[in-house]
Every structure is written in structure tokens, then in C-alpha cells.
């Protein structure tokens, strides 16, 4: 698994997304209650890279980000769309290494670490 550095850990603000370009692929990184999450930045409904600008919250016990365009909710842990179970986005491994936030693409996520 190849890790790419996104930013310093201090640059990630609680509940606000950061968009990053990794190997020509856009991701969105969020910090919620001190834990980091990384998902695709691409909203499949609006066909735009906007999820890093979405609102983070809890919907029916699921930690989600709401797309700023059409307001669909995507699970930060699983990537599934709560309004349409046939649609999902990729979730990526994320970690902090030597004070830097790193994301890996192309590998399934079993556990995210902060």
C-alpha cells in the first residue's frame, strides 16, 4: 500500500473537510471527534468533486457527510449513500505519520486509524 501525504495533522479542523489531489484522484479528509476519515471527493449524483465541502453530522446513528449540491448523505465509514443503497463512494485508509496526514488509494479499508 502506498501512502500519500495530504497535509499536516494540525491543518485538519474538526468537522471541516479538506480536499486533496492524490495521484490524479480527488479525496476528502474529515476529522470527527479526533478520528480521521478519507472518502472520494466525487459526488456521483451531481458529478462534481464537492464532498469535501459537505456538512458532517449524524443521521440515524450513522456518521455522514451531506453533499452540498443535492444533499444526499454518504457514510464516512462505509461510503454508502443513505438515501440510495445502490450508490456508494470509495472509503480510503487514512493515518497520521510523523505529524502528517496520509491517505492510501486502491486498498480496501478495514480499520481507520488516527
N, CA, C and O atoms as CSV, one atom per row, in Angstrom:
chain,resi,resn,atom,element,x,y,z
A,1,UNK,N,N,0.857,-1.166,0.000
A,1,UNK,CA,C,0.000,0.000,0.000
A,1,UNK,C,C,0.906,1.233,0.000
A,1,UNK,O,O,1.836,1.330,0.801
A,2,UNK,N,N,0.627,2.159,-0.894
A,2,UNK,CA,C,1.418,3.395,-0.974
A,2,UNK,C,C,0.641,4.545,-0.336
A,2,UNK,O,O,-0.498,4.828,-0.705
A,3,UNK,N,N,1.288,5.199,0.632
A,3,UNK,CA,C,0.677,6.305,1.344
A,3,UNK,C,C,1.104,7.617,0.712
A,3,UNK,O,O,2.263,7.778,0.330
A,4,UNK,N,N,0.174,8.553,0.602
A,4,UNK,CA,C,0.465,9.893,0.082
A,4,UNK,C,C,0.156,10.915,1.170
A,4,UNK,O,O,-0.887,10.843,1.819
A,5,UNK,N,N,1.054,11.852,1.363
A,5,UNK,CA,C,0.857,12.892,2.365
A,5,UNK,C,C,-0.104,13.948,1.836
A,5,UNK,O,O,0.050,14.439,0.718
A,6,UNK,N,N,-1.099,14.290,2.653
A,6,UNK,CA,C,-2.123,15.261,2.278
A,6,UNK,C,C,-1.818,16.626,2.888
A,6,UNK,O,O,-1.846,17.640,2.190
A,7,UNK,N,N,-1.526,16.655,4.191
A,7,UNK,CA,C,-1.283,17.901,4.907
A,7,UNK,C,C,-0.762,17.566,6.296
A,7,UNK,O,O,-0.637,16.394,6.651
A,8,UNK,N,N,-0.460,18.587,7.076
A,8,UNK,CA,C,-0.076,18.333,8.467
A,8,UNK,C,C,-1.350,18.065,9.267
A,8,UNK,O,O,-2.429,18.546,8.923
A,9,UNK,N,N,-1.203,17.297,10.327
A,9,UNK,CA,C,-2.363,16.958,11.159
A,9,UNK,C,C,-3.021,18.204,11.739
A,9,UNK,O,O,-4.235,18.225,11.943
A,10,UNK,N,N,-2.231,19.243,12.008
A,10,UNK,CA,C,-2.768,20.482,12.559
A,10,UNK,C,C,-3.629,21.271,11.592
A,10,UNK,O,O,-4.364,22.166,12.008
A,11,UNK,N,N,-3.550,20.952,10.303
A,11,UNK,CA,C,-4.348,21.669,9.303
A,11,UNK,C,C,-5.765,21.120,9.157
A,11,UNK,O,O,-6.605,21.750,8.514
A,12,UNK,N,N,-6.038,19.966,9.740
A,12,UNK,CA,C,-7.374,19.374,9.637
A,12,UNK,C,C,-8.201,19.872,10.811
A,12,UNK,O,O,-7.917,19.558,11.967
A,13,UNK,N,N,-9.222,20.647,10.501
A,13,UNK,CA,C,-10.104,21.223,11.514
A,13,UNK,C,C,-11.282,20.290,11.754
A,13,UNK,O,O,-11.860,19.747,10.812
A,14,UNK,N,N,-11.624,20.113,13.006
A,14,UNK,CA,C,-12.753,19.266,13.388
A,14,UNK,C,C,-14.013,19.652,12.601
A,14,UNK,O,O,-14.398,20.821,12.565
A,15,UNK,N,N,-14.642,18.662,11.978
A,15,UNK,CA,C,-15.908,18.755,11.241
A,15,UNK,C,C,-15.824,19.510,9.913
A,15,UNK,O,O,-16.849,19.687,9.255
A,16,UNK,N,N,-14.647,19.956,9.503
A,16,UNK,CA,C,-14.490,20.619,8.208
A,16,UNK,C,C,-13.656,19.743,7.285
A,16,UNK,O,O,-12.633,19.195,7.696
A,17,UNK,N,N,-14.092,19.612,6.037
A,17,UNK,CA,C,-13.383,18.769,5.085
A,17,UNK,C,C,-12.216,19.469,4.422
A,17,UNK,O,O,-12.185,20.692,4.288
A,18,UNK,N,N,-11.257,18.657,4.011
A,18,UNK,CA,C,-10.121,19.118,3.216
A,18,UNK,C,C,-10.112,18.306,1.929
A,18,UNK,O,O,-10.152,17.077,1.975
A,19,UNK,N,N,-10.059,18.968,0.797
A,19,UNK,CA,C,-9.953,18.287,-0.481
A,19,UNK,C,C,-8.486,18.168,-0.866
A,19,UNK,O,O,-7.703,19.094,-0.655
A,20,UNK,N,N,-8.118,17.020,-1.432
A,20,UNK,CA,C,-6.726,16.803,-1.835
A,20,UNK,C,C,-6.682,15.999,-3.123
A,20,UNK,O,O,-7.551,15.167,-3.385
A,21,UNK,N,N,-5.658,16.261,-3.920
A,21,UNK,CA,C,-5.426,15.524,-5.158
A,21,UNK,C,C,-4.292,14.546,-4.911
A,21,UNK,O,O,-3.168,14.949,-4.611
A,22,UNK,N,N,-4.593,13.249,-5.041
A,22,UNK,CA,C,-3.602,12.198,-4.828
A,22,UNK,C,C,-3.548,11.333,-6.079
A,22,UNK,O,O,-4.523,10.671,-6.433
A,23,UNK,N,N,-2.392,11.348,-6.743
A,23,UNK,CA,C,-2.221,10.530,-7.954
A,23,UNK,C,C,-3.379,10.745,-8.937
A,23,UNK,O,O,-3.939,9.771,-9.441
A,24,UNK,N,N,-3.741,11.985,-9.213
A,24,UNK,CA,C,-4.830,12.346,-10.124
A,24,UNK,C,C,-6.212,11.914,-9.636
A,24,UNK,O,O,-7.137,11.789,-10.438
A,25,UNK,N,N,-6.360,11.687,-8.342
A,25,UNK,CA,C,-7.634,11.261,-7.764
A,25,UNK,C,C,-7.967,12.202,-6.605
A,25,UNK,O,O,-7.136,12.415,-5.722
A,26,UNK,N,N,-9.174,12.765,-6.602
A,26,UNK,CA,C,-9.563,13.685,-5.530
A,26,UNK,C,C,-10.177,12.938,-4.349
A,26,UNK,O,O,-11.048,12.084,-4.511
A,27,UNK,N,N,-9.697,13.283,-3.161
A,27,UNK,CA,C,-10.234,12.715,-1.923
A,27,UNK,C,C,-10.662,13.846,-0.989
A,27,UNK,O,O,-10.238,14.992,-1.137
A,28,UNK,N,N,-11.507,13.495,-0.029
A,28,UNK,CA,C,-11.932,14.431,1.014
A,28,UNK,C,C,-11.554,13.819,2.348
A,28,UNK,O,O,-11.846,12.652,2.607
A,29,UNK,N,N,-10.907,14.600,3.192
A,29,UNK,CA,C,-10.478,14.138,4.517
A,29,UNK,C,C,-11.242,14.931,5.571
A,29,UNK,O,O,-11.350,16.155,5.496
A,30,UNK,N,N,-11.769,14.205,6.555
A,30,UNK,CA,C,-12.533,14.814,7.646
A,30,UNK,C,C,-11.991,14.339,8.982
A,30,UNK,O,O,-11.466,13.232,9.097
A,31,UNK,N,N,-12.127,15.200,10.001
A,31,UNK,CA,C,-11.816,14.807,11.378
A,31,UNK,C,C,-13.083,14.992,12.199
A,31,UNK,O,O,-13.660,16.078,12.251
A,32,UNK,N,N,-13.501,13.905,12.839
A,32,UNK,CA,C,-14.700,13.931,13.676
A,32,UNK,C,C,-14.343,13.291,15.013
A,32,UNK,O,O,-13.916,12.138,15.066
A,33,UNK,N,N,-14.521,14.043,16.082
A,33,UNK,CA,C,-14.164,13.584,17.425
A,33,UNK,C,C,-12.721,13.072,17.468
A,33,UNK,O,O,-12.422,12.084,18.139
A,34,UNK,N,N,-11.837,13.756,16.747
A,34,UNK,CA,C,-10.421,13.412,16.736
A,34,UNK,C,C,-10.041,12.276,15.818
A,34,UNK,O,O,-8.854,11.988,15.666
A,35,UNK,N,N,-11.016,11.612,15.194
A,35,UNK,CA,C,-10.740,10.486,14.290
A,35,UNK,C,C,-10.791,10.961,12.840
A,35,UNK,O,O,-11.648,11.764,12.471
A,36,UNK,N,N,-9.863,10.458,12.020
A,36,UNK,CA,C,-9.799,10.862,10.616
A,36,UNK,C,C,-10.540,9.887,9.711
A,36,UNK,O,O,-10.570,8.681,9.956
A,37,UNK,N,N,-11.140,10.442,8.653
A,37,UNK,CA,C,-11.842,9.665,7.637
A,37,UNK,C,C,-11.434,10.206,6.274
A,37,UNK,O,O,-11.244,11.412,6.115
A,38,UNK,N,N,-11.300,9.323,5.294
A,38,UNK,CA,C,-10.984,9.742,3.928
A,38,UNK,C,C,-11.938,9.043,2.965
A,38,UNK,O,O,-12.084,7.821,2.992
A,39,UNK,N,N,-12.578,9.828,2.123
A,39,UNK,CA,C,-13.526,9.309,1.130
A,39,UNK,C,C,-13.220,9.959,-0.218
A,39,UNK,O,O,-12.462,10.926,-0.295
A,40,UNK,N,N,-13.818,9.416,-1.275
A,40,UNK,CA,C,-13.734,10.100,-2.570
A,40,UNK,C,C,-14.393,11.464,-2.443
A,40,UNK,O,O,-15.376,11.621,-1.718
A,41,UNK,N,N,-13.856,12.439,-3.140
A,41,UNK,CA,C,-14.429,13.785,-3.143
A,41,UNK,C,C,-15.559,13.897,-4.172
A,41,UNK,O,O,-16.321,14.864,-4.145
A,42,UNK,N,N,-15.673,12.932,-5.065
A,42,UNK,CA,C,-16.619,12.966,-6.184
A,42,UNK,C,C,-18.014,12.554,-5.737
A,42,UNK,O,O,-18.215,11.461,-5.209
A,43,UNK,N,N,-18.974,13.448,-5.957
A,43,UNK,CA,C,-20.386,13.181,-5.666
A,43,UNK,C,C,-21.008,12.548,-6.903
A,43,UNK,O,O,-21.130,13.215,-7.930
A,44,UNK,N,N,-21.405,11.276,-6.835
A,44,UNK,CA,C,-21.954,10.605,-8.019
A,44,UNK,C,C,-23.292,11.169,-8.498
A,44,UNK,O,O,-23.671,10.935,-9.646
A,45,UNK,N,N,-24.002,11.890,-7.671
A,45,UNK,CA,C,-25.293,12.449,-8.075
A,45,UNK,C,C,-25.126,13.743,-8.865
A,45,UNK,O,O,-25.786,13.929,-9.888
A,46,UNK,N,N,-24.263,14.629,-8.411
A,46,UNK,CA,C,-24.055,15.905,-9.115
A,46,UNK,C,C,-22.921,15.829,-10.124
A,46,UNK,O,O,-22.743,16.739,-10.934
A,47,UNK,N,N,-22.147,14.736,-10.076
A,47,UNK,CA,C,-20.998,14.549,-10.969
A,47,UNK,C,C,-19.940,15.635,-10.768
A,47,UNK,O,O,-19.291,16.064,-11.721
A,48,UNK,N,N,-19.773,16.076,-9.512
A,48,UNK,CA,C,-18.807,17.133,-9.193
A,48,UNK,C,C,-17.973,16.721,-7.979
A,48,UNK,O,O,-18.440,15.974,-7.119
A,49,UNK,N,N,-16.756,17.206,-7.919
A,49,UNK,CA,C,-15.863,16.953,-6.787
A,49,UNK,C,C,-16.138,17.985,-5.696
A,49,UNK,O,O,-15.481,19.024,-5.627
A,50,UNK,N,N,-17.123,17.680,-4.842
A,50,UNK,CA,C,-17.590,18.667,-3.859
A,50,UNK,C,C,-17.780,18.127,-2.443
A,50,UNK,O,O,-18.107,18.897,-1.540
A,51,UNK,N,N,-17.587,16.846,-2.227
A,51,UNK,CA,C,-17.917,16.285,-0.919
A,51,UNK,C,C,-17.076,16.864,0.215
A,51,UNK,O,O,-17.516,16.865,1.364
A,52,UNK,N,N,-15.872,17.358,-0.088
A,52,UNK,CA,C,-15.045,17.974,0.959
A,52,UNK,C,C,-15.699,19.234,1.516
A,52,UNK,O,O,-15.323,19.700,2.591
A,53,UNK,N,N,-16.665,19.787,0.804
A,53,UNK,CA,C,-17.386,20.993,1.242
A,53,UNK,C,C,-18.719,20.671,1.890
A,53,UNK,O,O,-19.491,21.573,2.215
A,54,UNK,N,N,-18.995,19.369,2.084
A,54,UNK,CA,C,-20.262,18.956,2.671
A,54,UNK,C,C,-20.297,19.151,4.176
A,54,UNK,O,O,-19.277,19.398,4.819
A,55,UNK,N,N,-21.496,19.031,4.713
A,55,UNK,CA,C,-21.716,19.180,6.153
A,55,UNK,C,C,-21.655,17.803,6.806
A,55,UNK,O,O,-22.322,16.867,6.365
A,56,UNK,N,N,-20.855,17.691,7.854
A,56,UNK,CA,C,-20.683,16.438,8.577
A,56,UNK,C,C,-21.689,16.388,9.722
A,56,UNK,O,O,-21.938,17.391,10.391
A,57,UNK,N,N,-22.264,15.200,9.937
A,57,UNK,CA,C,-23.203,15.044,11.036
A,57,UNK,C,C,-23.535,13.597,11.285
A,57,UNK,O,O,-22.890,12.689,10.761
A,58,UNK,N,N,-24.550,13.397,12.091
A,58,UNK,CA,C,-25.027,12.067,12.448
A,58,UNK,C,C,-26.451,11.944,11.924
A,58,UNK,O,O,-27.302,12.783,12.219
A,59,UNK,N,N,-26.704,10.907,11.154
A,59,UNK,CA,C,-28.041,10.668,10.625
A,59,UNK,C,C,-28.445,9.244,10.988
A,59,UNK,O,O,-27.885,8.279,10.468
A,60,UNK,N,N,-29.409,9.121,11.873
A,60,UNK,CA,C,-29.898,7.820,12.323
A,60,UNK,C,C,-28.766,6.956,12.868
A,60,UNK,O,O,-28.724,5.751,12.623
A,61,UNK,N,N,-27.850,7.575,13.607
A,61,UNK,CA,C,-26.748,6.845,14.208
A,61,UNK,C,C,-25.556,6.605,13.299
A,61,UNK,O,O,-24.582,5.980,13.718
A,62,UNK,N,N,-25.610,7.087,12.066
A,62,UNK,CA,C,-24.522,6.908,11.096
A,62,UNK,C,C,-23.783,8.229,10.909
A,62,UNK,O,O,-24.403,9.267,10.678
A,63,UNK,N,N,-22.457,8.183,11.010
A,63,UNK,CA,C,-21.629,9.362,10.773
A,63,UNK,C,C,-21.586,9.613,9.264
A,63,UNK,O,O,-21.151,8.746,8.506
A,64,UNK,N,N,-22.038,10.804,8.820
A,64,UNK,CA,C,-22.199,11.068,7.391
A,64,UNK,C,C,-21.664,12.443,7.005
A,64,UNK,O,O,-21.431,13.312,7.845
A,65,UNK,N,N,-21.480,12.601,5.692
A,65,UNK,CA,C,-21.272,13.919,5.103
A,65,UNK,C,C,-22.410,14.111,4.100
A,65,UNK,O,O,-22.725,13.207,3.327
A,66,UNK,N,N,-23.017,15.290,4.121
A,66,UNK,CA,C,-24.099,15.615,3.191
A,66,UNK,C,C,-23.516,16.367,2.007
A,66,UNK,O,O,-22.800,17.354,2.180
A,67,UNK,N,N,-23.823,15.901,0.811
A,67,UNK,CA,C,-23.347,16.584,-0.382
A,67,UNK,C,C,-23.892,18.006,-0.416
A,67,UNK,O,O,-25.079,18.211,-0.158
A,68,UNK,N,N,-23.052,18.995,-0.729
A,68,UNK,CA,C,-23.538,20.378,-0.766
A,68,UNK,C,C,-24.440,20.672,-1.966
A,68,UNK,O,O,-25.060,21.734,-2.017
A,69,UNK,N,N,-24.524,19.758,-2.922
A,69,UNK,CA,C,-25.347,20.014,-4.111
A,69,UNK,C,C,-26.785,19.516,-3.908
A,69,UNK,O,O,-27.705,20.323,-3.779
A,70,UNK,N,N,-26.982,18.197,-3.879
A,70,UNK,CA,C,-28.333,17.639,-3.775
A,70,UNK,C,C,-28.647,17.075,-2.397
A,70,UNK,O,O,-29.745,16.564,-2.175
A,71,UNK,N,N,-27.700,17.160,-1.471
A,71,UNK,CA,C,-27.896,16.834,-0.053
A,71,UNK,C,C,-27.974,15.341,0.272
A,71,UNK,O,O,-28.420,14.995,1.367
A,72,UNK,N,N,-27.561,14.440,-0.626
A,72,UNK,CA,C,-27.505,13.028,-0.259
A,72,UNK,C,C,-26.456,12.855,0.838
A,72,UNK,O,O,-25.473,13.593,0.897
A,73,UNK,N,N,-26.680,11.879,1.695
A,73,UNK,CA,C,-25.790,11.618,2.825
A,73,UNK,C,C,-24.958,10.367,2.549
A,73,UNK,O,O,-25.498,9.317,2.200
A,74,UNK,N,N,-23.634,10.488,2.711
A,74,UNK,CA,C,-22.721,9.370,2.500
A,74,UNK,C,C,-22.051,9.018,3.825
A,74,UNK,O,O,-21.568,9.896,4.540
A,75,UNK,N,N,-22.026,7.734,4.143
A,75,UNK,CA,C,-21.377,7.259,5.357
A,75,UNK,C,C,-19.874,7.503,5.256
A,75,UNK,O,O,-19.246,7.151,4.257
A,76,UNK,N,N,-19.303,8.108,6.298
A,76,UNK,CA,C,-17.850,8.330,6.322
A,76,UNK,C,C,-17.103,7.028,6.578
A,76,UNK,O,O,-15.919,6.923,6.259
A,77,UNK,N,N,-17.772,6.043,7.146
A,77,UNK,CA,C,-17.121,4.767,7.454
A,77,UNK,C,C,-17.256,3.750,6.330
A,77,UNK,O,O,-16.320,2.992,6.072
A,78,UNK,N,N,-18.405,3.719,5.656
A,78,UNK,CA,C,-18.653,2.694,4.640
A,78,UNK,C,C,-18.769,3.243,3.219
A,78,UNK,O,O,-18.608,2.494,2.256
A,79,UNK,N,N,-19.047,4.545,3.076
A,79,UNK,CA,C,-19.185,5.146,1.753
A,79,UNK,C,C,-20.555,5.001,1.126
A,79,UNK,O,O,-20.783,5.530,0.038
A,80,UNK,N,N,-21.468,4.308,1.768
A,80,UNK,CA,C,-22.792,4.089,1.197
A,80,UNK,C,C,-23.655,5.345,1.295
A,80,UNK,O,O,-23.518,6.144,2.221
A,81,UNK,N,N,-24.536,5.495,0.329
A,81,UNK,CA,C,-25.489,6.603,0.322
A,81,UNK,C,C,-26.712,6.163,1.125
A,81,UNK,O,O,-27.304,5.125,0.831
A,82,UNK,N,N,-27.091,6.936,2.124
A,82,UNK,CA,C,-28.214,6.559,2.971
A,82,UNK,C,C,-29.557,6.658,2.244
A,82,UNK,O,O,-30.498,5.936,2.575
A,83,UNK,N,N,-29.645,7.549,1.257
A,83,UNK,CA,C,-30.908,7.703,0.521
A,83,UNK,C,C,-31.067,6.697,-0.611
A,83,UNK,O,O,-32.190,6.408,-1.025
A,84,UNK,N,N,-29.954,6.158,-1.121
A,84,UNK,CA,C,-29.992,5.213,-2.243
A,84,UNK,C,C,-28.897,4.178,-2.030
A,84,UNK,O,O,-27.737,4.417,-2.365
A,85,UNK,N,N,-29.267,3.029,-1.473
A,85,UNK,CA,C,-28.316,1.975,-1.139
A,85,UNK,C,C,-27.577,1.381,-2.320
A,85,UNK,O,O,-26.614,0.638,-2.127
A,86,UNK,N,N,-28.003,1.691,-3.548
A,86,UNK,CA,C,-27.306,1.172,-4.723
A,86,UNK,C,C,-26.119,2.045,-5.106
A,86,UNK,O,O,-25.347,1.682,-5.994
A,87,UNK,N,N,-25.962,3.197,-4.447
A,87,UNK,CA,C,-24.889,4.136,-4.761
A,87,UNK,C,C,-23.933,4.230,-3.570
A,87,UNK,O,O,-24.355,4.322,-2.418
A,88,UNK,N,N,-22.642,4.204,-3.879
A,88,UNK,CA,C,-21.648,4.382,-2.809
A,88,UNK,C,C,-20.402,5.047,-3.377
A,88,UNK,O,O,-20.210,5.115,-4.591
A,89,UNK,N,N,-19.573,5.527,-2.482
A,89,UNK,CA,C,-18.295,6.132,-2.852
A,89,UNK,C,C,-17.195,5.347,-2.143
A,89,UNK,O,O,-17.457,4.631,-1.176
A,90,UNK,N,N,-15.977,5.485,-2.623
A,90,UNK,CA,C,-14.854,4.762,-2.016
A,90,UNK,C,C,-14.441,5.403,-0.700
A,90,UNK,O,O,-14.473,6.624,-0.547
A,91,UNK,N,N,-14.055,4.562,0.237
A,91,UNK,CA,C,-13.506,4.973,1.524
A,91,UNK,C,C,-12.050,4.530,1.520
A,91,UNK,O,O,-11.737,3.415,1.102
A,92,UNK,N,N,-11.165,5.396,1.982
A,92,UNK,CA,C,-9.730,5.121,1.899
A,92,UNK,C,C,-9.074,5.062,3.272
A,92,UNK,O,O,-9.504,5.753,4.196
A,93,UNK,N,N,-8.031,4.238,3.412
A,93,UNK,CA,C,-7.273,4.236,4.666
A,93,UNK,C,C,-6.627,5.596,4.891
A,93,UNK,O,O,-6.139,6.228,3.954
A,94,UNK,N,N,-6.630,6.037,6.140
A,94,UNK,CA,C,-6.023,7.324,6.495
A,94,UNK,C,C,-5.287,7.153,7.812
A,94,UNK,O,O,-5.731,6.410,8.687
A,95,UNK,N,N,-4.156,7.845,7.952
A,95,UNK,CA,C,-3.369,7.751,9.178
A,95,UNK,C,C,-2.597,9.043,9.386
A,95,UNK,O,O,-2.492,9.880,8.489
A,96,UNK,N,N,-2.059,9.186,10.594
A,96,UNK,CA,C,-1.131,10.276,10.888
A,96,UNK,C,C,0.239,9.644,11.112
A,96,UNK,O,O,0.399,8.778,11.972
A,97,UNK,N,N,1.215,10.077,10.341
A,97,UNK,CA,C,2.585,9.567,10.431
A,97,UNK,C,C,3.519,10.761,10.565
A,97,UNK,O,O,3.567,11.616,9.680
A,98,UNK,N,N,4.257,10.824,11.659
A,98,UNK,CA,C,5.191,11.930,11.909
A,98,UNK,C,C,4.505,13.299,11.789
A,98,UNK,O,O,5.080,14.248,11.256
A,99,UNK,N,N,3.279,13.383,12.289
A,99,UNK,CA,C,2.548,14.643,12.291
A,99,UNK,C,C,1.899,15.015,10.970
A,99,UNK,O,O,1.340,16.104,10.838
A,100,UNK,N,N,1.967,14.114,9.980
A,100,UNK,CA,C,1.389,14.379,8.661
A,100,UNK,C,C,0.231,13.416,8.386
A,100,UNK,O,O,0.324,12.224,8.678
A,101,UNK,N,N,-0.859,13.944,7.823
A,101,UNK,CA,C,-1.999,13.114,7.440
A,101,UNK,C,C,-1.661,12.443,6.112
A,101,UNK,O,O,-1.247,13.096,5.155
A,102,UNK,N,N,-1.845,11.122,6.078
A,102,UNK,CA,C,-1.562,10.357,4.867
A,102,UNK,C,C,-2.772,9.517,4.497
A,102,UNK,O,O,-3.486,9.013,5.364
A,103,UNK,N,N,-2.993,9.372,3.178
A,103,UNK,CA,C,-4.113,8.585,2.647
A,103,UNK,C,C,-3.541,7.588,1.649
A,103,UNK,O,O,-2.598,7.903,0.923
A,104,UNK,N,N,-4.108,6.391,1.613
A,104,UNK,CA,C,-3.721,5.371,0.636
A,104,UNK,C,C,-4.911,5.094,-0.267
A,104,UNK,O,O,-6.044,4.981,0.201
A,105,UNK,N,N,-4.650,4.986,-1.561
A,105,UNK,CA,C,-5.706,4.688,-2.526
A,105,UNK,C,C,-5.604,3.230,-2.989
A,105,UNK,O,O,-4.541,2.613,-2.921
A,106,UNK,N,N,-6.726,2.704,-3.457
A,106,UNK,CA,C,-6.717,1.391,-4.088
A,106,UNK,C,C,-6.698,0.201,-3.154
A,106,UNK,O,O,-6.549,-0.930,-3.617
A,107,UNK,N,N,-6.841,0.409,-1.873
A,107,UNK,CA,C,-6.863,-0.704,-0.925
A,107,UNK,C,C,-8.133,-0.631,-0.105
A,107,UNK,O,O,-8.555,0.456,0.290
A,108,UNK,N,N,-8.746,-1.770,0.154
A,108,UNK,CA,C,-9.958,-1.751,0.973
A,108,UNK,C,C,-9.652,-1.286,2.384
A,108,UNK,O,O,-8.553,-1.492,2.898
A,109,UNK,N,N,-10.629,-0.664,2.995
A,109,UNK,CA,C,-10.476,-0.165,4.355
A,109,UNK,C,C,-11.107,-1.158,5.312
A,109,UNK,O,O,-12.284,-1.493,5.177
A,110,UNK,N,N,-10.338,-1.627,6.273
A,110,UNK,CA,C,-10.919,-2.462,7.307
A,110,UNK,C,C,-10.996,-1.690,8.616
A,110,UNK,O,O,-11.940,-1.852,9.390
A,111,UNK,N,N,-10.004,-0.857,8.856
A,111,UNK,CA,C,-9.984,-0.057,10.083
A,111,UNK,C,C,-9.241,1.235,9.786
A,111,UNK,O,O,-8.168,1.211,9.183
A,112,UNK,N,N,-9.795,2.344,10.199
A,112,UNK,CA,C,-9.129,3.629,10.025
A,112,UNK,C,C,-8.469,4.005,11.324
A,112,UNK,O,O,-9.021,3.793,12.404
A,113,UNK,N,N,-7.288,4.563,11.214
A,113,UNK,CA,C,-6.542,4.938,12.416
A,113,UNK,C,C,-6.238,6.427,12.393
A,113,UNK,O,O,-5.997,7.013,11.338
A,114,UNK,N,N,-6.254,7.015,13.555
A,114,UNK,CA,C,-5.902,8.431,13.673
A,114,UNK,C,C,-4.552,8.559,14.328
A,114,UNK,O,O,-4.064,9.672,14.524
